[in-house]
Amino acid sequence: MIFDRILFASHLQDDEKLIYVVHSHWFAAYKPICKVSFFGMAVPALFFTMFPTQVSLWIFGAWFALGFFRFIHEVMDWYFDALLVTNFGVIDLDWRSIFDKSSQRIDFDTLTGVSFEKRGILSNIFNFGNFTIQSFGGDNLNLPIAVSPQHAEREVMEAKEKYTHERGMEDEKVLKEVLAGMVQRQVRGEKERGKSLADLI
């Protein structure tokens, strides 16, 4: 979790804390990663062992380097396509490359519900499913093949409950301060007749 907080810190606002990260299951990325690992790194390494010359070193070395960078790209694409659960809401990250990424936020004030769906034997065995967060505006956040969607649902709802409770405590504190100010003015003999609540505050 400390590693996640460091890597995703740039996506958080001031005083915003990362609570939980919902990743896609490795099942969603194993095909491209395995393909790049085999054709991009294993094959040139095998060819170089078969033909260990200076020319083949440059050819297969460049091939291996390109495959390695492609491998890193696939891993980062999988890792940074995630949902960030914070103390303010949920952030949907869409990472396509180092210079091409975007995010979408749903605050807890507009979050209406969380749902997940598991289909098939593999999704139940490996514990993954489609994870969706709904909002008032209809701009839902969806993460297909999410890891442990039940646990992710629980984390989101607990964070929302905590946010709602803290927000209610803040509203109650403000209301008490307003009422205390009104009482003090009354005690000092200030006339409140004809004054609006805004004047009293």
C-alpha positions in Angstrom: 0.0 0.0 0.0 2.9 2.3 0.7 4.1 1.7 -2.9 0.7 2.6 -4.2 0.6 5.8 -2.2 3.9 6.9 -3.7 3.0 6.1 -7.3 -0.5 7.5 -7.2 0.3 10.6 -5.1 0.2 13.0 -8.1 -3.5 12.1 -8.7 -4.6 13.2 -5.2 -5.7 16.6 -4.1 -4.5 18.5 -1.0 -5.5 16.7 2.2 -6.7 13.7 0.1 -5.6 10.3 1.4 -5.5 7.1 -0.6 -7.4 4.3 1.1 -7.6 1.4 -1.4 -6.6 0.7 -5.0 -8.7 -1.5 -7.2 -6.6 -3.2 -9.9 -7.5 -5.4 -12.8 -6.7 -9.1 -12.3 -3.5 -10.4 -13.8 -5.7 -12.6 -15.9 -6.6 -9.5 -18.0 -2.9 -8.8 -18.9 -1.3 -12.2 -19.1 -1.8 -12.6 -22.8 -0.1 -9.5 -24.0 2.6 -9.8 -21.4 3.3 -13.4 -22.2 3.4 -12.6 -25.9 5.8 -9.8 -25.5 8.0 -11.9 -23.1 8.2 -14.7 -25.6 8.5 -12.9 -29.0 10.2 -9.8 -27.7 12.8 -11.2 -25.2 13.0 -15.0 -25.3 13.2 -15.4 -29.1 16.1 -12.9 -29.6 17.9 -14.3 -26.6 17.6 -17.8 -28.1 18.8 -16.7 -31.6 21.8 -15.0 -30.0 22.8 -18.1 -28.2 22.6 -20.0 -31.5 24.5 -17.3 -33.4 26.9 -15.6 -30.9 28.6 -13.1 -33.2 29.2 -9.3 -33.0 26.6 -8.6 -35.7 24.0 -10.8 -34.1 24.7 -9.1 -30.7 23.6 -5.7 -32.2 20.6 -7.2 -34.1 19.2 -9.4 -31.4 20.3 -7.0 -28.7 18.2 -4.2 -30.3 15.3 -6.7 -30.7 15.6 -7.7 -27.0 15.7 -4.0 -25.9 12.6 -3.1 -27.8 10.9 -6.2 -26.4 11.9 -5.3 -22.9 10.5 -1.7 -23.2 7.3 -3.2 -24.6 7.1 -5.5 -21.7 7.5 -2.6 -19.2 4.8 -0.7 -21.1 2.3 -3.6 -20.9 3.0 -4.0 -17.1 2.5 -0.3 -16.5 -0.6 -0.3 -18.6 -2.1 -3.0 -16.4 -0.9 -1.5 -13.2 -1.9 2.1 -13.7 -5.4 1.3 -15.1 -7.0 1.3 -11.7 -9.6 2.8 -9.4 -8.3 4.9 -6.5 -10.6 4.9 -3.4 -9.8 8.0 -1.4 -11.4 9.8 1.6 -13.1 12.2 -0.9 -14.3 9.8 -3.6 -13.2 7.5 -6.3 -10.7 8.3 -9.2 -10.7 6.3 -12.4 -7.3 6.2 -14.0 -6.8 5.4 -17.7 -3.1 5.0 -18.6 -2.2 4.5 -22.2 1.5 5.7 -22.1 3.7 8.0 -20.1 2.5 11.0 -22.1 -1.1 9.8 -22.7 -3.2 9.4 -19.6 -6.5 10.7 -18.2 -8.6 10.5 -15.0 -12.2 10.8 -14.0 -13.5 11.5 -10.5 -16.7 10.7 -8.7 -17.1 12.4 -5.3 -18.9 10.6 -2.5 -21.6 13.3 -2.6 -22.7 12.1 -6.0 -21.9 8.4 -5.6 -25.1 6.4 -5.6 -24.0 2.8 -5.6 -21.5 0.1 -6.3 -22.0 -3.1 -8.1 -20.0 -6.1 -9.5 -20.7 -9.0 -11.7 -19.0 -12.4 -11.9 -19.6 -14.7 -14.9 -18.2 -18.1 -15.5 -16.1 -20.6 -13.6 -12.8 -18.8 -14.1 -14.1 -15.6 -12.5 -15.2 -17.4 -9.4 -12.0 -19.5 -9.2 -9.6 -16.6 -9.6 -12.0 -14.1 -7.9 -12.4 -11.4 -10.5 -15.3 -9.6 -12.1 -16.6 -6.4 -13.6 -16.7 -3.6 -11.0 -19.0 -0.6 -11.5 -19.5 2.6 -9.5 -22.7 4.6 -10.2 -23.3 8.3 -9.8 -26.2 10.8 -10.0 -25.0 12.2 -13.3 -24.9 8.8 -15.0 -21.1 9.0 -15.5 -20.4 5.6 -14.1 -16.9 4.2 -13.5 -16.2 0.7 -14.8 -13.2 -1.6 -14.3 -13.5 -4.9 -16.1 -11.9 -8.0 -14.6 -11.3 -6.3 -11.2 -9.5 -8.2 -8.5 -11.7 -9.2 -5.5 -14.8 -7.1 -6.5 -16.6 -8.0 -3.2 -13.7 -6.6 -1.2 -13.5 -3.5 -3.4 -17.2 -2.9 -2.9 -16.8 -3.1 0.8 -13.9 -0.7 0.8 -15.8 1.9 -1.3 -18.9 1.7 0.9 -16.9 2.0 4.2 -15.0 5.0 2.8 -18.3 6.6 1.8 -19.9 6.0 5.2 -16.9 7.5 7.0 -17.0 10.5 4.6 -20.7 11.0 5.3 -20.3 10.7 9.0 -17.4 13.2 9.1 -19.4 15.6 6.8 -22.4 15.3 9.2 -20.2 16.2 12.1 -18.8 19.2 10.3 -22.3 20.4 9.4 -23.4 19.9 13.0 -20.5 21.9 14.3 -21.3 24.8 11.9 -24.9 24.7 13.0 -23.9 24.9 16.7 -21.6 27.8 16.0 -24.5 29.7 14.2 -26.9 29.0 17.0 -24.3 30.1 19.6 -23.8 33.3 17.8 -27.5 34.0 17.7 -27.8 33.4 21.4 -24.9 35.7 22.2 -26.4 38.5 20.1 -29.7 38.0 21.9 -28.0 38.2 25.3 -26.2 41.4 24.3 -29.6 42.9 23.5 -29.2 42.9 19.7 -32.6 43.0 18.0 -33.1 40.2 15.5 -36.4 41.4 14.2 -36.2 42.1 10.5 -32.8 40.6 10.1 -32.1 37.6 7.8 -30.1 34.6 8.9 -27.3 35.9 6.7 -27.2 39.1 8.8 -27.0 37.1 12.0 -24.1 35.0 10.7 
